[in-house]
Amino acid sequence: PAQASGLDPLTLRLSVQNLGPSYTGNLLVRLSLPPLVRLIDTRTQDFACQPSGQDVLCRLANLPVGPAPAIDVTVQPAQGESTMTFDATVSAPSSDT
């Protein structure tokens, strides 16, 4: 959302898409949480997600061409922070040839 209220939990939705031309394997989505932001929960259909320090790591064995299931990450904002910046990256060991 554009604006969160106080310490109310905030849910971020991560979307990933494989543009092809073929499937990819061993996909890793890494969401870096700002300092003092606390992970509450992750919900997704096919990814396996786990916390690692201030990062949330979500892995998917195979992704065919097209969109992956969304990853919803619920966090508790840091007290007193009015602005938070989240950074997400997607990587896979294979590349299209």
Disulfide bonds with the S-S distance in Angstrom:
Cys49-Cys58 2.14
